[in-house]
């Protein structure tokens, strides 16, 4: 799922969305590569344990979004109250603008915690993009019968070209196309393949496998519980479900932000139910476990499998710039701010030096004019050196220098932006090409990064907002906050360690 940046480039007159449109947009944005691994992870723990655990994770993700949006409402109300009681008219007119996770963290936390939040968003968006590359390499390596690394090397120049698209608006249609192919093609073909497998099993009494009508073995006991793989399952579930970074931008885009909590939480709850059904049906239909790291690997018949794999890979390739956009934009803004801060200091020093030279030159010119000027000079004479002429002549380089510096700055900023995008594209493709399993990769990212962003930070944001506004937190809420944080710490430690060990074993 894409994550958003801390800097909005939308114009101030952008049309706001109604609640239903925001509901659909948020639901659509949740669709990501994580759903491809759901049938496989259900095979790791069994149907009963998987369904219960998945519903628990859905509830936790929904509650974390509630905390984040409730903290936003408290912060916005407090800031609006300050503006309303301020004696400055400009302060009263200034709008309160909290668009993203980073904006809210910057308003409630100190610079260190705000920086941690921003870098968490940057890293997670980078890892999400690498996850897409892993899926592309897995699909196309089967279609072309070459290794993951060869596919990654062939993909590198394409990605390096696509990431040079400078504005997110230019990539909206591509992103929408990818989501349509993703949702309709993948889910539809998965349900169809599972239907064929179950119908053939009922007709023949066979469990599948081999070259028969059921190419993959159906699970022998779907109700069996495998608790040892539960931490990995939860990490992958968090990867597929977490929409914490999409919540605030969705509410900001709404015509009535007061309905934001209901829209986001209901959409996330429905998404959890839909993906739960998708994962369970795919697992029961034999599209999870064994060699099915992602569901598209086990779709049948073969023609449908190839069509879905190619279509999904093309859509994901075109979606890569959209996924990487928040990281590139935020890093470019940071680099630009640092560069401007350095150039501002240099310009101040240069201006001081230029002023000293101009004043010294003026004093010398005044002394010369007093010794040579007649008693009643003609001020309109073109031969007479005047004070203002000397001032303007010496000041022109000082005024022009910042203008030339700004042009040079824009050129250097563009060059640095291009280099940054190329570096990020290279790192993303290399990580995707050399990671053997998307399921294990998503489990590690979900257990560590997304758990921190979704289960640890939201309670901290909520508590900070309530305390700064002077509101009390009830005992029941404190209990829920404690449970969410404890669950997050457990998942980061146990799930992160287990996922890292399994991924390392697969790589070596």
Phi and psi in degrees as a GROMACS rama.xvg file:
@    title "Ramachandran Plot"
@    xaxis  label "Phi"
@    yaxis  label "Psi"
@TYPE xy
-75.2163  148.231  UNK-2
-113.456  157.109  UNK-3
-101.713  162.309  UNK-4
-90.8858  168.439  UNK-5
-86.252  -1.46603  UNK-6
-129.342  116.837  UNK-7
-89.2062  130.65  UNK-8
-101.553  5.56012  UNK-9
-71.4594  143.667  UNK-10
-68.6308  154.471  UNK-11
-67.2589  -16.6592  UNK-12
-96.1311  14.7092  UNK-13
-62.3119  142.442  UNK-14
-74.9087  132.253  UNK-15
-80.3357  155.101  UNK-16
-96.7683  147.27  UNK-17
-72.524  168.085  UNK-18
-61.4671  -42.4971  UNK-19
-67.0764  -40.2331  UNK-20
-63.6802  -39.7123  UNK-21
-65.5801  -36.8333  UNK-22
-60.2124  -48.0563  UNK-23
-66.2673  -41.1192  UNK-24
-63.2883  -44.5363  UNK-25
-65.4588  -42.0312  UNK-26
-62.2436  -43.1066  UNK-27
-64.5945  -37.7858  UNK-28
-70.2213  -22.5238  UNK-29
-72.3166  -23.2062  UNK-30
-64.014  121.869  UNK-31
-148.418  -173.631  UNK-32
-66.0843  -19.9773  UNK-33
-60.0777  -29.706  UNK-34
-68.3712  -21.5093  UNK-35
-66.0564  -25.5274  UNK-36
-93.6689  -3.003  UNK-37
-62.0998  -47.4641  UNK-38
-58.5428  -34.9363  UNK-39
-68.0176  -43.8538  UNK-40
-72.8659  -27.0896  UNK-41
-64.4207  -32.9911  UNK-42
-68.8837  -23.4985  UNK-43
-72.0004  -36.1969  UNK-44
-114.079  -14.7227  UNK-45
97.8939  160.634  UNK-46
-68.4776  -46.3804  UNK-47
-66.404  -52.2576  UNK-48
-61.864  -39.0661  UNK-49
-64.0934  -45.4794  UNK-50
-64.6693  -44.6668  UNK-51
-64.4423  -46.7294  UNK-52
-64.1674  -38.0923  UNK-53
-66.9138  -39.0938  UNK-54
-66.5959  -35.8855  UNK-55
-64.297  -44.1418  UNK-56
-65.1733  -38.9065  UNK-57
-60.2707  -44.1206  UNK-58
-63.1376  -41.4213  UNK-59
-64.4793  -43.0307  UNK-60
-64.9486  -39.3955  UNK-61
-65.0612  -42.4649  UNK-62
-64.9131  -38.6938  UNK-63
-65.3039  -38.2798  UNK-64
-65.2697  -38.5938  UNK-65
-60.2108  -45.0334  UNK-66
-60.7884  -43.3316  UNK-67
-64.8515  -43.868  UNK-68
-72.5809  -33.9936  UNK-69
-65.4552  -39.9781  UNK-70
-63.919  -36.8563  UNK-71
-63.5532  -45.8031  UNK-72
-60.2247  -41.0629  UNK-73
-65.9097  -44.043  UNK-74
-65.4396  -41.5674  UNK-75
-65.2436  -44.0434  UNK-76
-62.6169  -41.0723  UNK-77
-65.6818  -41.0843  UNK-78
-69.5133  -38.8468  UNK-79
-64.5287  -35.0209  UNK-80
-66.3592  -39.2471  UNK-81
-64.925  -42.5785  UNK-82
-65.7059  -37.2937  UNK-83
-68.633  -32.855  UNK-84
-92.2542  -0.831374  UNK-85
-75.3088  147.113  UNK-86
-81.5908  -11.6114  UNK-87
-86.7236  122.614  UNK-88
-60.4811  -38.8515  UNK-89
-65.6059  -33.992  UNK-90
-68.8724  -36.8431  UNK-91
-67.7215  -29.9291  UNK-92
-85.0316  -15.2135  UNK-93
-69.0453  126.058  UNK-94
-76.2685  149.952  UNK-95
-86.538  124.364  UNK-96
-133.346  100.334  UNK-97
-120.173  103.382  UNK-98
-100.247  -38.2798  UNK-99
-129.808  173.841  UNK-100
-55.9626  -44.9711  UNK-101
-64.4514  -36.5408  UNK-102
-61.2757  -45.1477  UNK-103
-66.8114  -41.3412  UNK-104
-63.8193  -38.6783  UNK-105
-66.2789  -30.1109  UNK-106
-79.2884  -26.9246  UNK-107
-107.305  -28.2557  UNK-108
-103.754  173.616  UNK-109
-79.8038  179.345  UNK-110
-63.4013  -33.2388  UNK-111
-66.5805  -50.3141  UNK-112
-67.2699  -35.9237  UNK-113
-63.6847  -40.4733  UNK-114
-65.3748  -39.2248  UNK-115
-61.2467  -41.7037  UNK-116
-63.6636  -44.8914  UNK-117
-63.4876  -43.6456  UNK-118
-69.3994  -30.5948  UNK-119
-62.5844  -42.6267  UNK-120
-63.5694  -43.5453  UNK-121
-60.958  -48.1635  UNK-122
-65.8989  -41.6284  UNK-123
-65.2053  -40.0282  UNK-124
-63.7782  -38.0213  UNK-125
-62.4323  -43.4054  UNK-126
-69.7709  -34.8583  UNK-127
-60.4645  -42.5801  UNK-128
-64.6547  -41.4568  UNK-129
-62.1793  -33.9361  UNK-130
-62.3847  -38.5846  UNK-131
-62.4257  -40.1113  UNK-132
-63.3915  -38.9382  UNK-133
-60.8386  -44.98  UNK-134
-62.9067  -42.8371  UNK-135
-60.7891  -45.0405  UNK-136
-65.3533  -39.952  UNK-137
-64.0692  -43.9029  UNK-138
-68.6004  -49.9156  UNK-139
-73.3437  -23.6167  UNK-140
-67.7381  -31.1031  UNK-141
-76.526  -41.016  UNK-142
-65.6295  -42.9956  UNK-143
-94.8431  -8.88933  UNK-144
61.2565  40.7048  UNK-145
-127.126  171.658  UNK-146
-76.6305  164.245  UNK-147
-56.843  -43.2203  UNK-148
-66.6093  -36.7122  UNK-149
-65.1793  -42.7787  UNK-150
-61.5159  -41.3144  UNK-151
-62.5196  -42.0233  UNK-152
-63.7045  -38.0437  UNK-153
-70.6146  -28.5896  UNK-154
-79.2258  -23.5725  UNK-155
-56.756  -52.5989  UNK-156
-63.2313  -30.8582  UNK-157
-66.561  -45.5928  UNK-158
-66.4792  -40.706  UNK-159
-61.1295  -31.2242  UNK-160
-76.5442  -42.8664  UNK-161
-67.4073  -33.9093  UNK-162
-72.3559  -5.61183  UNK-163
-80.7243  -5.50976  UNK-164
-62.1393  120.03  UNK-165
-81.5011  -25.6372  UNK-166
-122.39  139.096  UNK-167
-63.2948  -31.1433  UNK-168
-61.2491  -31.5296  UNK-169
-69.0446  -15.7605  UNK-170
-110.106  7.48833  UNK-171
-64.3373  -46.721  UNK-172
-62.7967  -39.3386  UNK-173
-62.511  -42.9955  UNK-174
-63.5716  -43.5043  UNK-175
-63.1764  -40.0497  UNK-176
-61.4478  -42.5396  UNK-177
-62.8345  -39.187  UNK-178
-67.6878  -38.8683  UNK-179
-64.0399  -47.1337  UNK-180
-61.5264  -40.2979  UNK-181
-61.8195  -57.2684  UNK-182
-67.6755  -48.7791  UNK-183
-76.2997  -51.0801  UNK-184
-66.4135  -51.0532  UNK-185
-69.0581  -52.0583  UNK-186
-66.3108  -42.2866  UNK-187
-62.3785  -45.3895  UNK-188
-68.3373  -31.4  UNK-189
-66.2529  -47.2423  UNK-190
-63.1395  -38.2181  UNK-191
-66.0509  -44.1572  UNK-192
-64.6449  -41.8139  UNK-193
-63.7587  -38.2468  UNK-194
-62.7744  -44.2114  UNK-195
-61.7301  -42.2625  UNK-196
-65.8512  -46.6851  UNK-197
-67.5468  -37.5571  UNK-198
-66.4704  -41.6864  UNK-199
-66.615  -36.7245  UNK-200
-66.8588  -38.7456  UNK-201
-68.166  -33.1903  UNK-202
-79.1015  -35.9419  UNK-203
-102.818  -17.7804  UNK-204
72.5046  16.0968  UNK-205
-100.93  152.03  UNK-206
-86.8908  -0.465021  UNK-207
90.6237  -178.134  UNK-208
101.223  155.985  UNK-209
77.6313  -146.439  UNK-210
-101.744  16.4383  UNK-211
-78.2088  -168.172  UNK-212
-67.2571  -17.2412  UNK-213
-114.59  99.5262  UNK-214
-68.516  -21.1943  UNK-215
-123.893  145.383  UNK-216
-67.3906  136.66  UNK-217
-80.6608  149.78  UNK-218
-62.6916  136.899  UNK-219
-71.8155  -42.9368  UNK-220
-137.172  95.5489  UNK-221
-69.95  -17.1549  UNK-222
-91.3617  -4.54454  UNK-223
-66.489  140.91  UNK-224
-104.346  133.834  UNK-225
-125.82  91.8891  UNK-226
-74.4459  -21.3209  UNK-227
-67.9914  -22.7866  UNK-228
-98.3954  7.96963  UNK-229
-61.4236  -43.8967  UNK-230
-58.3416  -40.9613  UNK-231
-64.8858  -40.0336  UNK-232
-59.6427  -45.7123  UNK-233
-64.2663  -39.0814  UNK-234
-60.9745  -44.2446  UNK-235
-67.3315  -36.0134  UNK-236
-64.7307  -41.7176  UNK-237
-62.6157  -40.7149  UNK-238
-59.7537  -40.0641  UNK-239
-78.0272  -25.809  UNK-240
-104.036  -32.9382  UNK-241
-64.2705  123.179  UNK-242
-125.033  30.0223  UNK-243
-62.6902  -36.0023  UNK-244
-82.4927  -8.13984  UNK-245
-94.5927  -12.907  UNK-246
-68.6022  -51.9018  UNK-247
-64.7153  -44.7428  UNK-248
-60.7222  -33.8336  UNK-249
-64.73  -45.3464  UNK-250
-65.797  -38.5944  UNK-251
-62.6438  -30.4786  UNK-252
-82.2543  -4.2361  UNK-253
-84.9707  148.847  UNK-254
-67.8351  -35.6219  UNK-255
-126.725  92.7376  UNK-256
-62.4318  -16.9668  UNK-257
-64.5347  -21.1631  UNK-258
-90.6525  7.0112  UNK-259
-62.5485  -43.8142  UNK-260
-61.9654  -45.3118  UNK-261
-63.9953  -41.1538  UNK-262
-65.0205  -50.7889  UNK-263
-67.1456  -46.9441  UNK-264
-67.2487  -40.5031  UNK-265
-68.1998  -38.6027  UNK-266
-64.778  -43.0475  UNK-267
-66.5056  -38.0266  UNK-268
-63.3987  -43.6281  UNK-269
-64.7055  -40.3978  UNK-270
-61.4286  -39.5669  UNK-271
-62.0636  -40.8989  UNK-272
-66.467  -45.0048  UNK-273
-62.1839  -46.9438  UNK-274
-70.9122  -29.0746  UNK-275
-63.2116  -45.9126  UNK-276
-61.8906  -42.3285  UNK-277
-59.7969  -49.4099  UNK-278
-64.9441  -41.4247  UNK-279
-67.1581  -44.3712  UNK-280
-65.86  -41.9313  UNK-281
-61.3314  -39.1964  UNK-282
-67.8588  -46.7714  UNK-283
-63.0541  -35.6074  UNK-284
-81.0135  8.42774  UNK-285
85.7659  15.7897  UNK-286
-101.042  16.2079  UNK-287
-132.429  152.047  UNK-288
82.7974  178.119  UNK-289
56.7404  -119.984  UNK-290
-95.8285  8.22751  UNK-291
-92.5354  74.463  UNK-292
-62.4907  -42.1997  UNK-293
-126.009  154.811  UNK-294
-66.4114  -29.4758  UNK-295
-67.81  -18.4331  UNK-296
-70.4464  -25.6872  UNK-297
-112.185  8.92977  UNK-298
-66.493  142.295  UNK-299
-142.99  158.428  UNK-300
-68.7848  169.41  UNK-301
-58.1843  -37.1754  UNK-302
-63.7262  -44.7686  UNK-303
-62.8996  -38.5791  UNK-304
-60.2183  -47.1945  UNK-305
-64.7954  -43.4624  UNK-306
-60.4919  -46.3829  UNK-307
-65.9917  -42.2617  UNK-308
-63.1572  -44.7525  UNK-309
-67.5931  -46.3981  UNK-310
-61.959  -43.6751  UNK-311
-65.8771  -39.823  UNK-312
-64.9374  -43.1602  UNK-313
-63.3391  -44.8971  UNK-314
-62.1777  -38.7572  UNK-315
-69.9562  -38.3124  UNK-316
-59.8465  -43.5389  UNK-317
-71.6845  -20.6194  UNK-318
-86.563  -15.6658  UNK-319
-53.6721  -44.5509  UNK-320
-62.0044  -34.4392  UNK-321
-66.1127  -41.6401  UNK-322
-67.2238  -37.5626  UNK-323
-84.6615  -12.2375  UNK-324
-57.1527  -47.7453  UNK-325
-59.0446  -40.5648  UNK-326
-65.1227  -45.4111  UNK-327
-64.9229  -41.2745  UNK-328
-66.4431  -44.2507  UNK-329
-66.3826  -40.3817  UNK-330
-67.0015  -38.8126  UNK-331
-64.4785  -39.5274  UNK-332
-64.7294  -42.6484  UNK-333
-61.1932  -45.2936  UNK-334
-65.3797  -39.8368  UNK-335
-65.4265  -41.4218  UNK-336
-62.4666  -42.4296  UNK-337
-63.9964  -40.9197  UNK-338
-66.2071  -42.7461  UNK-339
-67.3256  -35.312  UNK-340
-63.9239  -41.314  UNK-341
-67.0199  -41.436  UNK-342
-70.6716  -29.3296  UNK-343
-64.8874  -40.4379  UNK-344
-64.8154  -42.544  UNK-345
-64.1458  -40.9736  UNK-346
-65.5462  -38.0432  UNK-347
-63.5626  -42.0603  UNK-348
-65.4488  -41.2758  UNK-349
-65.4069  -39.9626  UNK-350
-65.4693  -37.9923  UNK-351
-64.6166  -41.95  UNK-352
-64.3269  -41.8574  UNK-353
-65.5111  -37.9662  UNK-354
-64.4093  -40.7615  UNK-355
-62.9514  -41.833  UNK-356
-66.0781  -41.668  UNK-357
-65.5147  -42.9937  UNK-358
-66.0199  -38.6425  UNK-359
-65.4268  -41.0295  UNK-360
-65.9597  -39.1196  UNK-361
-62.3882  -40.9166  UNK-362
-62.6788  -40.748  UNK-363
-66.3252  -41.3665  UNK-364
-65.4465  -38.47  UNK-365
-61.5805  -40.7235  UNK-366
-64.7681  -40.6428  UNK-367
-66.6873  -40.3987  UNK-368
-69.1652  -35.0088  UNK-369
-65.7913  -27.6393  UNK-370
-86.4694  -18.9994  UNK-371
-117.248  -12.4775  UNK-372
-78.6305  137.111  UNK-373
-69.2058  167.968  UNK-374
-67.7667  -38.6313  UNK-375
-120.823  80.5267  UNK-376
-74.7512  153.002  UNK-377
-88.518  107.723  UNK-378
-67.6714  -16.07  UNK-379
-93.0106  0.00948343  UNK-380
-69.4428  130.591  UNK-381
-72.1389  -10.6092  UNK-382
-87.0507  -10.6491  UNK-383
-89.7236  121.596  UNK-384
-75.2372  117.333  UNK-385
-99.9289  158.611  UNK-386
-61.3728  -45.294  UNK-387
-67.0496  -31.8801  UNK-388
-64.7648  -42.7487  UNK-389
-63.3092  -41.975  UNK-390
-62.9803  -44.2337  UNK-391
-67.6017  -38.6517  UNK-392
-64.3735  -41.2693  UNK-393
-77.6176  -23.8191  UNK-394
-84.5369  -17.6959  UNK-395
-59.7226  -45.1153  UNK-396
-63.7157  -30.5859  UNK-397
-69.5917  -39.3818  UNK-398
-72.585  -39.1965  UNK-399
-74.3904  -26.9553  UNK-400
-62.3576  -46.0612  UNK-401
-61.1349  -33.5761  UNK-402
-65.4649  -44.6784  UNK-403
-66.1383  -36.1205  UNK-404
-64.1321  -36.9173  UNK-405
-66.014  -40.4528  UNK-406
-63.5345  -42.8939  UNK-407
-65.2188  -36.8184  UNK-408
-63.2167  -44.1947  UNK-409
-61.8391  -39.5226  UNK-410
-65.9207  -45.0366  UNK-411
-66.3676  -35.9723  UNK-412
-62.9646  -41.5202  UNK-413
-64.3329  -42.3373  UNK-414
-64.4337  -42.2359  UNK-415
-66.4259  -37.9724  UNK-416
-62.2234  -43.3444  UNK-417
-62.7881  -44.4549  UNK-418
-63.8367  -41.9742  UNK-419
-62.2718  -45.1451  UNK-420
-63.7945  -38.5664  UNK-421
-65.5178  -40.5671  UNK-422
-65.6007  -45.6003  UNK-423
-63.0326  -40.5313  UNK-424
-62.6784  -42.8023  UNK-425
-62.6286  -48.5344  UNK-426
-63.0964  -39.0702  UNK-427
-63.8684  -47.5517  UNK-428
-66.5424  -40.1311  UNK-429
-64.1683  -42.6159  UNK-430
-63.3128  -42.0203  UNK-431
-68.0563  -37.1927  UNK-432
-72.8653  -28.7816  UNK-433
-102.922  5.81889  UNK-434
-99.891  120.637  UNK-435
-79.175  -23.3672  UNK-436
-136.492  123.012  UNK-437
-71.1324  -35.5123  UNK-438
-60.7819  -46.557  UNK-439
-69.871  -36.1522  UNK-440
-63.8016  -46.79  UNK-441
-66.2488  -33.2337  UNK-442
-64.5547  -41.4838  UNK-443
-68.5889  -45.819  UNK-444
-63.9513  -42.307  UNK-445
-67.2797  -37.5991  UNK-446
-71.7365  -32.1724  UNK-447
-103.069  -67.7154  UNK-448
-68.1489  -52.2776  UNK-449
-70.9771  -31.5671  UNK-450
-65.1962  -40.5597  UNK-451
-63.9906  -45.331  UNK-452
-71.7809  -29.1547  UNK-453
-101.782  -25.4945  UNK-454
-117.852  -20.4363  UNK-455
-98.9343  -50.5849  UNK-456
-69.0534  -42.2382  UNK-457
-57.0139  -43.486  UNK-458
-60.8061  -37.5802  UNK-459
-64.9551  -41.0747  UNK-460
-64.1264  -42.7439  UNK-461
-64.227  -45.8616  UNK-462
-62.8082  -42.8743  UNK-463
-62.2073  -41.2701  UNK-464
-66.3732  -42.4404  UNK-465
-66.4252  -40.2727  UNK-466
-69.0335  -42.3426  UNK-467
-66.8683  -28.2797  UNK-468
-88.8181  -6.08518  UNK-469
81.0239  13.4439  UNK-470
-88.0985  148.393  UNK-471
-89.502  152.75  UNK-472
-113.188  124.618  UNK-473
-70.9688  166.407  UNK-474
-65.2457  -38.5916  UNK-475
-61.7179  -41.0148  UNK-476
-67.2316  -39.5301  UNK-477
-60.2216  -39.6084  UNK-478
-63.1965  -44.8547  UNK-479
-64.4414  -41.2298  UNK-480
-62.486  -42.3947  UNK-481
-63.5543  -41.3448  UNK-482
-62.484  -41.9479  UNK-483
-64.7417  -43.2549  UNK-484
-67.3654  -42.3251  UNK-485
-63.4999  -41.7094  UNK-486
-61.788  -41.4168  UNK-487
-64.5615  -42.9729  UNK-488
-65.2734  -40.2483  UNK-489
-62.2667  -44.8286  UNK-490
-67.2783  -38.131  UNK-491
-65.77  -37.8747  UNK-492
-82.0486  -60.0259  UNK-493
-71.3103  -50.2333  UNK-494
-66.2972  -39.9904  UNK-495
-63.6698  -43.4033  UNK-496
-65.407  -47.3464  UNK-497
-62.3637  -40.9957  UNK-498
-67.8461  -39.0247  UNK-499
-64.9365  -40.6643  UNK-500
-64.817  -45.0209  UNK-501
-65.6515  -39.106  UNK-502
-66.9887  -41.431  UNK-503
-63.8872  -41.5343  UNK-504
-61.9486  -37.612  UNK-505
-69.8475  -32.1993  UNK-506
-75.7996  -30.7387  UNK-507
